[in-house]
Amino acid sequence: MDDFLRLSADTARFTHGAPRAFSFGDGGRLLWFLRSDGPTDALDSLWVLDTATGTETRLADPRELCPEPGPAAGRLPAAERRLRERIRLVAAGIGSYALSGDGLRAVFALYGRLYEVSAAGAGTPEEVPAAGPAFDPRMNADGSRTAYVCDDALHLAPGGRVSPDDGARWGVAEFAAAEELSRARGHWWSPDGNTLLAARVDESGLPRRYFTDPAHPELPGEDIAYPEAGGPNADVQLWVLHPGGHRIRLDWDAGTYPYVSDAGWETESEILLTVQDRLQRCVLLLSADPATGRTRELSRTTHPQWVDPLLPGTPARLPDGRMLTSADTPGGAARALAVDGKPLTGDAVQVRRVAGIHEGSLLIEAALRDPAEQQVLLLDPATGELTPLADGPGVHSIEASAGTLLLTSADADGFRRTVRTADGRQFTPADLSEPLPHRVVPVLERVTEHGVPTALVLPRGHVPGRRLPVLMDSYGGPGMQDVSAEPRRWQARQWWADQGFAVVTVDNRGTAYVSPAHTHAMYRGFSGVPLEDQVAALRALGARHRDLDLGRVGIRGWSYGGYLSAMAVLRRPDVFHAAVAGAAPTDFRHYDTAYTERYLGLPQDHPEVYERDSLLPDAPKLTRPLLLVTGLADDNVHPSHTLRLSQALTDAGRPHQLLALPGVTHMTPGGTREKVMALELEFFRRELALA
């Protein structure tokens, strides 16, 4: 492994030592966060920054609390390990924490043990007795009690078990919610700290997915409940657990709206929940009475294809009682905001997140210019007037509490974080991560009649006139954006370029953050528009940049990007000459419900769509070199996807290569990605005749 790959592996792709998971407490005075001790330290500690003094204090060190050697990943409760996969959390040590209502205390789980810590004084953590391996602890308002999950039951400390023993899972988010709907939790305290809202998840009707590690045949296998496209979903209910054992079920039409994408307490007498129909064409914001369970509709968002996953921060009730919702502008030119159904922003503002309220205005993240960038703005909810807070080049994001702001800015020079207090003082949380080895400024261009965003990275020191083989490196699927000014994503692409490639990245139609029309162009077809745009963009760039040798084009990708890569050599061998396909969902009839059906519909209703998008019938067409890669512990894209394609290729007599990685999950942690990249490089050098 060369120096860059080794550094990338040792630093978890340049993330170890960077502060993350910020939360404000005590009216904005305290800023809590997680951070490890340096660029090669994998174990995150819990820290707090006091904005009154500018002092950072470590409150909990996992080495002191659990001094056993090793990464301890095997000691994580299964529910936490799987949730970390769902939210793509690779850090070890303290993975997450939750604050008390006043933000003065925190609770966290560490390898199944439960701890509380106060920001006052030295802040020595105290272990809290638990019924067993604890997961997802949450403090009530005054910090007197903690709710947590153990063995799929909801418990209180102190207090014991509060969920019934009825065979269901309590207090957790089901697979579809955590993986596809951005809801990673399943229990919520009321503002007064006396009552719990809890999810009840019945997965008894779901098929099971099984995993074994062939490198360790002495170990038992694992299995999970998996909602496969066209099949049953988990039955999700919401219950109010009152003191004394009294329980009330929230009543809505769960048969029509089975997905709960958000929930929480608005006041002690009102719960807000967001539900969606199975095809996600209709999203309802409901108000629920915790005393009776009755619900009423506050807002309804519809789309003839699908309603894009909820804009973070919406729907919500504004301080004056009006409803803030997301909406597409006419023609799908922009993702916008509306107040009581009246548009607040127009085509010129691509809203991406509502971060809160600051000085009477909405604090939003949005793109005003190129979709590769993101600005932070104040939006007047009465007039729609915009005031920029951070609108320079790059990607800017914001957190806020009681007049205190945390602004994060990222561009080719790296990351900068600034805390600004209401009285004008500024602080910078320490960043101990490895400085990015490359300052990469990709050539960003919009090409084809569809204005598809592209990026081109050339070798450092490239001499114009020298022809370069092309490496296409894109995700290409919905919900993701590759072409962005965020700098970490270009480090590996610069490494690939320095190996002698012109690296091309394309955000084809169907990807996120360009416009709703751009995203919805993928409707009812994963295999048409994305591949068409990749080919058209490549040819457009080849016409503009004559050093791109379109006679030697490789393509690589992971997950949806792996699907795109395999499809490229199977269906367009005239354009693509070699491919590496990692964790590719080769047949979406075997992928999950919420993701697949959102875009393709039900397989029972549209079998021709699923057949057209399956790669298995294309196996006899393979004429180009193809390397398939899969992690045998991948519970997102099960390894059977890759193995089925390999079997079809073998049955058709088509030579290919297969790299199966025992014990490796979808995230390829622990340096696995870098080891695979080294093997990919050998593959492309050989197949594209790279000197």
NORBELUR-V188132 format. One record per run of one state. SS is the DSSP state (2 for helix, 1 for strand, 0 for the rest). FROM is the first residue (numbers start at 1). TO is the last residue. If there is no record, write none. Layout:
BEGIN
SS:FROM:TO / SS:FROM:TO
END
This chain:
BEGIN
0:1:2 / 2:3:10 / 0:11:19 / 1:20:25 / 0:26:29 / 1:30:35 / 0:36:42 / 1:43:50 / 0:51:54 / 1:55:60 / 0:61:61 / 2:62:65 / 0:66:72 / 2:73:75 / 0:76:77 / 2:78:87 / 0:88:91 / 1:92:93 / 0:94:97 / 1:98:99 / 0:100:104 / 1:105:110 / 0:111:112 / 1:113:118 / 0:119:125 / 1:126:128 / 0:129:134 / 1:135:139 / 0:140:145 / 1:146:150 / 0:151:152 / 1:153:157 / 0:158:159 / 1:160:161 / 0:162:168 / 1:169:170 / 0:171:174 / 2:175:180 / 0:181:186 / 1:187:189 / 0:190:195 / 1:196:202 / 0:203:206 / 1:207:211 / 0:212:221 / 1:222:226 / 0:227:227 / 1:228:228 / 0:229:234 / 1:235:241 / 0:242:242 / 2:243:245 / 0:246:246 / 1:247:249 / 0:250:250 / 1:251:251 / 0:252:258 / 1:259:267 / 0:268:269 / 1:270:276 / 0:277:281 / 1:282:288 / 0:289:293 / 1:294:302 / 0:303:311 / 1:312:312 / 0:313:315 / 1:316:317 / 0:318:322 / 1:323:328 / 0:329:329 / 2:330:332 / 0:333:334 / 1:335:339 / 0:340:341 / 1:342:343 / 0:344:349 / 1:350:358 / 0:359:360 / 1:361:367 / 0:368:373 / 1:374:379 / 0:380:385 / 1:386:390 / 0:391:394 / 1:395:401 / 0:402:403 / 1:404:411 / 0:412:413 / 1:414:420 / 0:421:425 / 1:426:427 / 0:428:442 / 1:443:447 / 0:448:451 / 1:452:457 / 0:458:467 / 1:468:473 / 0:474:487 / 2:488:498 / 0:499:500 / 1:501:507 / 0:508:515 / 2:516:520 / 0:521:528 / 2:529:544 / 0:545:547 / 1:548:558 / 0:559:559 / 2:560:571 / 0:572:577 / 1:578:582 / 0:583:587 / 2:588:590 / 0:591:591 / 1:592:592 / 2:593:600 / 0:601:606 / 2:607:613 / 0:614:615 / 2:616:621 / 0:622:624 / 1:625:631 / 0:632:639 / 2:640:651 / 0:652:656 / 1:657:661 / 0:662:671 / 2:672:687 / 0:688:691
END
